[in-house]
Amino acid sequence: MKMLILFGLIILSGCAGPEKKTTQTTDKTLRAKDAPAFLIKATPSGDSIDDIEYFIKKTKDMTTYELKYEEDDEEVSLHFDDSGKFLEKEQDIKFKSLDPEVQSRIRKHIDARFDNYKIEETELRTIENQTELIDVEISHHEKPTGLSELSFTLQGEFVSEEVENNPQIETLN
């Protein structure tokens, strides 16, 4: 029996890999008059800015705020904690704009782990300490599934995976 338990622990320890998170988030749209002052202050202006939106996001552990807008037809999102501290910036980019070698590394990772999934969206994410990551959102193109957001370094090395938690959607991975 002890040998069986030891064997099971060895098998389980070998299954650990890069970080995978599942989050349950509640989003609520805010009117400009209800948005905190720090969101209003962070809102850009100019002819290239369009479709400004404000959100409050709640998870089990924290409340954050998001300012989302279009700049030159690309979506930009700024995230803040509930005290107004800047957390991160996400900016849509075209996957094809990445270096071909980086594209290749990312595609190899997706193809190896997610059969028949396609890239839905690609973003460049800048975190408060100026770390930049490439976030690639993928979904299965034949069945309705949850979305997975995969994060990679600027060199295309896999960092983490976050899965949208929606109990009404079948997950294939």
C-alpha positions as CSV (number, residue, x, y, z in Angstrom):
1,M,0.0,0.0,0.0
2,K,2.8,2.4,0.9
3,M,4.4,1.7,-2.5
4,L,1.2,2.5,-4.3
5,I,0.8,5.8,-2.4
6,L,4.5,6.7,-3.2
7,F,4.0,5.8,-6.9
8,G,0.8,8.0,-7.0
9,L,2.7,11.0,-5.5
10,I,5.5,10.6,-8.0
11,I,3.1,10.6,-10.9
12,L,1.2,13.7,-9.5
13,S,4.5,15.6,-9.0
14,G,5.5,14.9,-12.6
15,C,2.2,16.5,-13.8
16,A,3.1,20.0,-12.5
17,G,3.9,22.4,-15.2
18,P,3.7,26.1,-16.1
19,E,1.1,28.1,-14.2
20,K,-2.6,27.6,-15.1
21,K,-5.2,29.8,-13.5
22,T,-9.0,29.7,-13.6
23,T,-10.8,32.9,-12.7
24,Q,-14.4,33.8,-12.0
25,T,-14.9,37.5,-12.7
26,T,-17.9,39.7,-12.4
27,D,-17.8,42.8,-14.7
28,K,-20.0,45.8,-14.5
29,T,-20.1,48.7,-16.9
30,L,-19.9,52.1,-15.2
31,R,-21.2,55.4,-16.5
32,A,-18.6,58.2,-16.7
33,K,-20.4,60.0,-13.8
34,D,-20.0,56.9,-11.6
35,A,-16.4,56.1,-12.5
36,P,-13.7,56.9,-10.0
37,A,-11.8,60.2,-10.5
38,F,-8.6,58.3,-11.3
39,L,-10.3,56.6,-14.3
40,I,-11.6,59.9,-15.6
41,K,-8.1,61.5,-15.2
42,A,-6.5,58.5,-17.1
43,T,-8.9,58.9,-20.0
44,P,-7.0,60.1,-23.1
45,S,-8.5,62.6,-25.5
46,G,-7.9,63.5,-29.1
47,D,-9.2,62.7,-32.6
48,S,-7.7,59.1,-32.6
49,I,-9.6,58.1,-29.4
50,D,-13.0,56.5,-29.6
51,D,-15.5,54.2,-27.8
52,I,-14.4,55.0,-24.2
53,E,-15.8,52.6,-21.6
54,Y,-15.4,52.2,-17.8
55,F,-15.7,48.9,-15.9
56,I,-15.5,47.6,-12.4
57,K,-14.3,44.0,-12.1
58,K,-14.7,41.9,-9.0
59,T,-13.1,38.5,-8.3
60,K,-13.1,36.6,-5.0
61,D,-9.9,38.3,-3.9
62,M,-10.0,41.9,-5.3
63,T,-11.8,44.7,-7.0
64,T,-10.2,46.4,-10.0
65,Y,-11.2,49.1,-12.5
66,E,-10.7,49.1,-16.3
67,L,-10.6,51.9,-18.8
68,K,-11.1,50.6,-22.3
69,Y,-10.9,52.7,-25.5
70,E,-10.1,52.5,-29.2
71,E,-7.0,54.3,-30.4
72,D,-6.4,54.3,-34.1
73,D,-8.8,51.4,-34.4
74,E,-6.9,49.3,-31.9
75,E,-8.4,48.4,-28.5
76,V,-6.5,49.6,-25.4
77,S,-7.3,48.6,-21.8
78,L,-5.8,50.2,-18.7
79,H,-6.3,48.4,-15.4
80,F,-6.1,49.9,-11.9
81,D,-6.6,48.6,-8.4
82,D,-9.3,50.1,-6.2
83,S,-7.0,52.8,-4.9
84,G,-6.1,54.0,-8.4
85,K,-2.7,52.4,-8.7
86,F,-1.9,51.4,-12.3
87,L,-1.6,47.7,-12.7
88,E,-1.3,47.0,-16.4
89,K,-2.0,48.1,-20.0
90,E,-3.2,45.7,-22.7
91,Q,-3.1,46.8,-26.4
92,D,-4.4,44.8,-29.3
93,I,-1.8,43.9,-31.9
94,K,-1.9,41.8,-35.0
95,F,-0.3,38.3,-34.5
96,K,1.3,38.7,-37.9
97,S,3.1,41.8,-36.6
98,L,5.2,39.6,-34.3
99,D,8.7,38.5,-35.4
100,P,8.3,35.3,-37.5
101,E,10.4,33.3,-35.1
102,V,8.2,34.4,-32.1
103,Q,5.1,33.5,-34.2
104,S,6.5,30.1,-34.9
105,R,7.3,29.4,-31.2
106,I,3.8,30.4,-30.1
107,R,2.1,28.4,-32.9
108,K,4.1,25.3,-32.0
109,H,3.0,25.6,-28.3
110,I,-0.7,26.0,-29.3
111,D,-0.6,23.2,-31.9
112,A,1.1,20.8,-29.4
113,R,-1.5,21.4,-26.6
114,F,-4.7,22.7,-28.2
115,D,-5.8,20.6,-31.2
116,N,-8.1,22.6,-33.6
117,Y,-7.9,25.8,-31.6
118,K,-7.4,29.1,-33.4
119,I,-6.0,32.5,-32.3
120,E,-8.9,34.9,-31.6
121,E,-6.9,37.9,-30.3
122,T,-3.4,39.0,-29.6
123,E,-2.3,41.7,-27.1
124,L,0.8,43.3,-25.9
125,R,0.6,43.5,-22.1
126,T,2.7,45.9,-20.0
127,I,2.6,45.2,-16.3
128,E,3.3,47.9,-13.6
129,N,6.9,47.0,-13.4
130,Q,7.3,47.4,-17.1
131,T,7.3,43.7,-17.9
132,E,5.9,43.1,-21.3
133,L,4.2,39.9,-22.3
134,I,2.3,38.7,-25.4
135,D,-1.2,37.4,-24.6
136,V,-2.8,35.1,-27.1
137,E,-6.5,34.3,-26.7
138,I,-7.5,31.0,-28.3
139,S,-10.7,29.0,-28.8
140,H,-11.8,25.9,-30.6
141,H,-13.1,26.7,-34.0
142,E,-15.6,23.8,-34.3
143,K,-17.2,23.7,-30.8
144,P,-18.2,26.4,-28.4
145,T,-15.6,26.3,-25.7
146,G,-14.2,28.5,-23.0
147,L,-11.4,30.9,-24.0
148,S,-7.9,30.3,-22.9
149,E,-5.5,33.2,-22.7
150,L,-1.9,32.1,-23.1
151,S,1.0,34.4,-22.0
152,F,4.4,34.4,-23.7
153,T,7.6,36.3,-23.3
154,L,8.5,38.7,-26.1
155,Q,10.8,35.9,-27.3
156,G,7.8,33.5,-27.6
157,E,8.5,31.4,-24.5
158,F,5.4,30.1,-22.7
159,V,4.7,31.7,-19.3
160,S,1.1,30.9,-18.2
161,E,-2.4,30.0,-19.1
162,E,-5.7,31.5,-17.8
163,V,-8.9,29.8,-18.6
164,E,-12.2,31.6,-18.7
165,N,-14.5,30.0,-16.1
166,N,-17.9,29.6,-17.6
167,P,-19.8,26.5,-16.4
168,Q,-22.1,26.7,-19.4
169,I,-19.3,26.2,-21.9
170,E,-17.6,22.9,-22.6
171,T,-13.8,22.9,-22.3
172,L,-11.7,20.6,-24.4
173,N,-8.3,21.0,-22.8
